């Protein structure tokens, strides 16, 4: 599947009708999601024929992108039942066979090949972004692909390598994340945030 085709399909997905500020729910746009998954697949072969988990999946954009790129199995996990309902409908619309699980990430005790995620940026709950990385590195056997604010780059790298035991932590590219005016505290109609696409490799996959 070509990049533009993937972006087009993701652009048709339904998103949060009532986003929850405490969960830092922001939709992952089709532009950024398609490039994230395309990079994971075309540069590293971490999507097709792999078992992929989408952590904090929201409306399922990243997980659906993985399924469209030929993942063997996709599991989408979120704590919010309303988001999972939308994600399930999005997958059904595209006739994709995926699993959706309502769970707190800290309760997970199983393994997959690849974890993909757009975690909370940690602006409402400090450290929420790195909590996701910590769990992802325990669950993934191959690699973790994740989006984090560029302003936190040094802290993310240091924490992943020193505290979470990643064998590598690399910024693959810098992207622009469009945050629409979703909440009352947003002053502007839309904010453009610089984010890094990271690849974290767990210690168990040092090759």
C-alpha positions in Angstrom: 0.0 0.0 0.0 1.3 3.4 -0.9 1.8 6.2 1.7 -0.9 8.5 0.1 -3.4 5.6 0.0 -2.8 4.8 3.7 -3.1 8.5 4.7 -6.4 8.7 2.7 -7.9 5.7 4.5 -6.9 7.0 7.9 -8.3 10.4 7.1 -11.8 8.8 6.9 -11.8 7.5 10.5 -14.1 8.9 13.1 -12.4 10.6 16.0 -13.3 11.6 19.6 -16.7 13.3 19.8 -16.1 14.3 23.5 -12.4 14.1 24.2 -11.4 13.7 27.9 -8.9 16.2 29.1 -7.7 14.1 32.0 -6.6 11.4 29.5 -5.0 14.0 27.2 -7.0 12.7 24.3 -5.9 14.2 21.0 -6.5 12.5 17.7 -3.4 11.3 15.9 -3.8 12.9 12.5 -3.6 10.8 9.3 -0.5 12.6 8.1 1.6 11.7 11.1 0.1 8.3 11.7 0.7 7.1 8.1 4.3 8.3 8.2 4.9 6.7 11.6 3.7 3.2 10.5 5.2 3.5 7.0 8.6 4.1 8.6 8.2 1.2 11.0 7.4 -1.1 8.2 9.5 0.1 5.2 12.7 0.9 7.1 12.6 -1.8 9.8 10.1 -4.5 8.8 8.3 -4.2 12.2 4.7 -4.3 11.0 3.8 -6.8 8.3 3.4 -10.4 9.6 4.0 -9.1 13.2 1.8 -9.1 16.3 1.4 -5.4 17.0 -0.1 -3.6 20.0 -1.4 0.0 19.9 -1.1 1.4 23.5 -3.7 4.1 24.4 -5.2 3.5 21.1 -7.9 6.2 21.3 -10.0 5.8 18.1 -7.6 3.2 16.7 -5.8 5.2 14.1 -2.3 3.7 14.6 -3.6 0.1 15.1 -5.7 0.4 11.9 -2.7 1.7 10.0 -0.7 -1.4 11.2 -3.6 -3.7 10.1 -3.7 -2.0 6.7 0.1 -2.6 6.3 -0.3 -6.3 6.8 0.2 -6.9 10.5 -0.5 -10.6 11.4 -2.6 -9.5 14.4 -3.3 -6.1 16.0 -4.4 -5.5 19.6 -5.7 -2.1 20.6 -5.7 -1.2 24.2 -7.3 1.8 25.9 -8.7 2.6 29.4 -11.6 4.6 27.9 -14.6 2.5 26.7 -16.0 5.3 24.5 -12.8 5.5 22.5 -12.8 1.7 22.1 -16.3 1.8 20.8 -15.3 4.3 18.0 -12.1 2.3 17.3 -14.1 -0.9 16.9 -16.5 0.8 14.4 -13.6 2.3 12.5 -12.1 -1.2 12.1 -15.4 -2.7 11.1 -15.9 0.0 8.5 -12.6 -1.1 6.8 -13.4 -4.8 7.4 -10.4 -5.3 9.6 -10.2 -8.1 12.1 -8.6 -6.6 15.2 -8.9 -7.1 19.0 -9.9 -4.2 21.3 -9.2 -4.4 25.1 -10.2 -2.1 27.8 -7.3 -2.1 30.3 -4.9 0.0 32.3 -1.6 -0.5 30.6 0.1 -1.3 33.9 -2.0 -4.5 34.1 -0.5 -6.0 31.0 1.5 -9.2 31.4 1.9 -10.5 27.8 4.3 -10.0 24.9 4.0 -8.8 21.3 6.5 -8.1 18.5 6.0 -4.4 18.1 4.3 -1.6 20.2 3.1 1.6 18.5 1.7 4.5 20.5 1.0 8.2 20.7 1.0 8.4 24.6 -0.2 11.4 26.6 2.4 14.2 26.4 2.6 14.3 30.2 1.4 17.9 30.4 -1.7 17.1 32.6 -0.1 14.2 34.5 3.7 14.5 34.8 5.5 11.5 33.6 2.5 9.8 31.9 4.4 9.7 28.6 7.3 7.8 30.1 5.0 5.4 32.0 3.9 4.2 28.6 7.5 3.7 27.4 8.4 1.7 30.5 5.5 -0.8 29.9 6.0 -0.9 26.2 9.7 -1.9 26.5 8.6 -4.8 28.7 5.8 -6.0 26.3 7.6 -5.6 22.9 10.1 -8.1 21.8 11.2 -6.3 18.6 10.7 -2.5 18.9 8.6 0.3 20.2 7.5 3.3 18.0 6.3 6.3 19.9 5.6 10.1 19.6 7.0 12.5 22.2 7.4 16.3 22.3 10.7 17.4 20.8 11.3 19.6 23.8 11.6 16.5 26.0 14.1 14.7 23.7 17.1 14.6 26.1 15.0 13.5 29.0 13.3 10.8 27.0 16.6 9.3 25.7 18.3 9.4 29.1 15.3 7.7 30.8 14.8 5.0 28.2 18.5 4.0 28.2 19.3 4.4 31.9 16.1 3.6 33.7 14.1 1.4 31.4 17.1 -0.7 30.0 16.4 0.0 26.3 19.3 -1.2 24.1 18.8 1.8 21.8 16.7 4.9 21.7 16.7 6.8 18.4 14.8 9.7 17.0 13.8 8.7 13.5 12.4 12.0 12.4 10.8 15.2 13.7 7.1 15.7 12.8 4.5 18.5 13.3 1.6 17.5 15.4 -1.6 19.6 14.9 -3.5 19.9 18.1 -7.0 21.3 17.3 -8.9 23.5 19.8 -10.6 20.7 21.8 -10.6 22.0 25.3 -11.6 25.2 27.1 -8.1 26.0 28.2 -6.9 26.1 24.5 -6.5 29.7 23.5 -5.8 29.2 19.8 -7.8 27.6 17.1 -5.0 25.1 16.4 -1.5 24.6 17.8 1.4 23.1 15.9 3.7 21.1 18.2 7.1 19.6 17.2 7.2 15.9 18.0 9.8 13.2 17.6 9.1 9.8 16.2 11.2 7.5 18.4 12.2 3.9 17.9 13.1 2.2 21.2 14.6 -1.3 21.0 14.2 -3.5 24.1 17.3 -5.1 25.7 15.9 -8.6 24.8 16.4 -7.7 21.1 20.0 -6.7 20.9 21.1 -7.9 17.5 
